[in-house]
Amino acid sequence: MITWAEFKEIFVNGTWRQNSSLVQMLGMCPLLAMTTSLVNGAMLSLATIIVMGSSGFVVALLRNFIPYEIRIPVFILIAAVMVTVVDLGMNAYMHDMYNILGIFIPLIITNCLVLARIETFAVKNGPLQAMFDGAFMGLGMLWTLSLLGAIREFIGTGTVLSGIEAVIPGLHQIEVLPADYPGFLVSILPPGAFIVLACMVAAKNWYEVKAAERAKRQPPAPISAAGCH
């Protein structure tokens, strides 16, 4: 079982405190290559959530049966099986998006975040905790890559949700800026990803500094008189 306090701690840790993109700086290859639009970043992140959540769950279930000496190859094998399931599933049911993401779906297995969370968390905690830890680490990646992709797409082409028809047929991208918007090529090139990511990291750090300053200015909680004698 998992308590509410554990659930909340895992959620905050994965989505904010140890965010894989803004704090740990892991998975930089997909971050640079696939965040040219909101849809691309979100779909790759969703695939990663499934892989991390399921891998953590299985490893936590089998941790007592895996010899310590061969744990890393076994962990990689388990994660590779989950990646293969996601890869085949996306190829079958979202073939157009599968073609867009291409090699980056199989390359989820090379993402340092996957093995890092298995090695540092899944082997030391229960199956539910490990599953939520992997899923919330992926959720942190989801909102980061989605926001990064949306900003780059908006600046680069003046649109939002480009490629959404590959996920939900019948929907189309939103033209935010006029059709004659010339675009800003740097935004959708790898240097644009670095620049926008740096701004997001700076914004997160600024917010945390301001939050810490506000916490220091708050007066201490009054001591209840009920406990006095």
C-alpha positions in Angstrom: 0.0 0.0 0.0 1.0 3.6 -0.4 0.0 6.4 2.0 -1.2 9.9 0.9 2.0 11.4 2.3 4.1 9.1 0.2 2.0 9.7 -2.9 2.3 13.5 -2.5 6.0 13.3 -1.9 6.6 11.2 -5.0 4.4 13.5 -7.1 6.1 16.7 -6.1 9.5 15.1 -6.4 8.9 13.8 -9.9 7.0 16.7 -11.4 8.9 19.6 -9.8 11.7 19.1 -7.2 13.7 16.6 -9.3 12.2 17.4 -12.7 14.2 15.4 -15.3 14.5 18.2 -17.8 14.8 21.3 -15.5 16.8 19.9 -12.7 18.5 16.6 -13.6 19.0 17.6 -17.2 18.5 14.0 -18.4 17.1 12.9 -21.8 18.6 15.8 -23.6 18.5 14.1 -27.1 14.7 13.8 -27.3 14.4 17.2 -25.6 16.3 18.8 -28.4 15.1 16.8 -31.3 11.4 16.2 -30.6 10.2 19.4 -29.0 9.6 21.3 -32.3 5.9 21.1 -31.4 3.7 20.6 -28.4 2.2 17.3 -29.8 5.6 15.7 -30.6 7.0 16.5 -27.1 3.8 15.3 -25.4 3.5 12.0 -27.3 7.1 11.1 -26.7 6.7 11.9 -23.0 3.5 9.8 -22.8 5.4 6.8 -24.2 8.1 7.4 -21.6 5.6 7.5 -18.8 4.2 4.1 -19.8 7.7 2.6 -20.0 8.9 4.1 -16.7 5.8 3.3 -14.7 5.6 -0.3 -15.9 9.3 -1.0 -15.7 9.4 0.3 -12.1 6.4 -1.8 -11.1 7.9 -5.0 -12.6 11.4 -4.4 -11.1 9.9 -3.8 -7.7 8.0 -7.0 -7.9 11.0 -9.1 -8.9 13.7 -7.3 -7.0 14.2 -10.1 -4.4 14.6 -12.6 -7.2 17.2 -10.7 -9.3 20.9 -11.5 -8.3 22.8 -8.4 -7.4 25.6 -9.2 -9.9 23.4 -9.2 -13.0 20.9 -6.5 -11.9 21.8 -3.9 -14.5 21.4 -6.2 -17.5 18.1 -7.5 -16.1 16.8 -4.0 -15.5 17.7 -3.0 -19.0 16.0 -6.1 -20.4 12.8 -5.4 -18.5 12.8 -1.8 -19.7 13.5 -2.9 -23.2 10.5 -5.2 -23.2 8.3 -2.3 -22.1 9.8 -0.1 -24.8 9.1 -2.8 -27.4 5.4 -3.1 -26.3 5.0 0.7 -26.5 6.8 0.8 -29.9 4.6 -2.0 -31.4 1.4 -0.5 -29.9 2.1 3.0 -31.3 3.0 1.5 -34.7 -0.3 -0.4 -34.7 -2.7 2.3 -33.4 -1.0 5.6 -34.1 1.0 4.9 -37.2 1.3 8.5 -38.4 2.6 9.7 -35.0 4.9 6.6 -34.9 6.5 7.7 -38.2 7.0 11.2 -36.8 8.7 10.1 -33.6 10.7 7.5 -35.5 13.8 6.2 -33.8 13.2 8.2 -30.6 10.6 5.6 -29.4 13.1 2.7 -29.3 15.7 5.1 -27.9 13.7 5.5 -24.8 15.7 2.6 -23.5 18.9 4.7 -23.7 17.4 7.5 -21.6 19.4 7.7 -18.4 16.3 8.6 -16.5 14.7 5.2 -17.0 17.6 3.2 -15.5 18.4 5.8 -12.9 14.9 5.6 -11.3 14.9 1.8 -11.4 18.3 1.7 -9.7 17.7 4.4 -7.1 14.0 3.9 -6.3 12.3 0.8 -7.7 14.7 -1.7 -6.1 14.3 -0.1 -2.7 10.5 0.4 -2.6 7.2 -1.4 -3.2 5.6 -1.9 -6.6 3.0 0.8 -6.2 5.6 3.4 -5.0 7.9 2.4 -7.9 5.1 2.6 -10.5 4.0 6.1 -9.3 7.6 7.3 -9.1 8.3 6.3 -12.7 5.0 7.7 -13.9 5.4 11.0 -12.1 9.0 11.4 -13.3 7.6 10.9 -16.8 4.8 13.4 -16.0 7.5 16.0 -15.1 9.0 15.3 -18.5 5.5 15.6 -20.1 4.7 19.1 -18.9 8.3 20.3 -19.5 8.6 19.0 -23.1 5.0 20.0 -23.9 5.6 23.6 -22.7 9.0 23.7 -24.4 7.5 22.4 -27.7 4.5 24.8 -27.5 6.8 27.8 -27.0 9.2 26.7 -29.8 6.3 26.0 -32.1 4.5 29.3 -31.4 7.7 31.4 -32.0 8.9 29.3 -34.9 5.7 29.0 -36.9 2.9 30.9 -35.2 0.9 27.8 -34.6 -0.1 25.5 -31.7 -0.9 21.7 -31.8 0.8 21.1 -35.1 0.5 17.4 -36.0 -2.5 16.8 -33.7 -4.3 15.1 -36.6 -1.8 12.3 -36.3 -3.1 11.6 -32.8 -6.8 12.6 -33.1 -8.1 12.5 -36.7 -10.3 15.4 -37.5 -8.5 17.9 -35.3 -6.2 20.5 -36.8 -3.5 22.9 -35.7 -4.4 26.3 -34.3 -3.2 29.3 -36.3 -2.4 31.7 -33.5 -0.6 34.3 -35.5 -1.6 35.6 -39.0 -0.9 33.4 -42.0 1.7 35.8 -43.3 3.8 35.4 -40.2 7.3 34.7 -41.6 8.4 32.4 -38.7 11.5 32.3 -36.7 13.7 29.4 -37.9 16.1 29.4 -34.9 13.2 28.5 -32.6 12.6 25.2 -34.2 16.3 24.3 -34.6 18.4 22.7 -31.8 19.8 26.1 -30.6 16.2 27.3 -30.0 15.7 24.3 -27.7 18.7 25.3 -25.7 17.6 28.9 -25.4 14.0 28.2 -24.4 15.1 25.5 -22.0 17.6 27.9 -20.4 14.8 30.4 -19.9 12.5 27.8 -18.3 15.3 26.7 -15.9 15.9 30.3 -15.0 12.2 30.9 -14.4 12.0 27.8 -12.2 15.0 28.9 -10.1 13.7 32.4 -9.8 10.3 31.1 -8.6 12.0 28.9 -6.0 14.2 31.8 -4.7 11.1 34.0 -4.4 9.2 31.3 -2.6 12.1 30.8 -0.2 12.2 34.5 0.5 8.4 34.6 1.2 8.7 31.7 3.6 11.5 33.5 5.5 9.3 36.6 5.9 6.4 34.7 7.3 6.1 35.1 11.1 6.5 31.9 13.1 3.4 30.1 14.1 2.1 31.1 17.5 2.5 28.7 20.4 -0.8 27.4 21.6 -1.6 28.1 25.2 -3.3 24.8 25.5 -0.1 23.0 26.3 1.0 25.5 29.0 0.7 24.7 32.7 
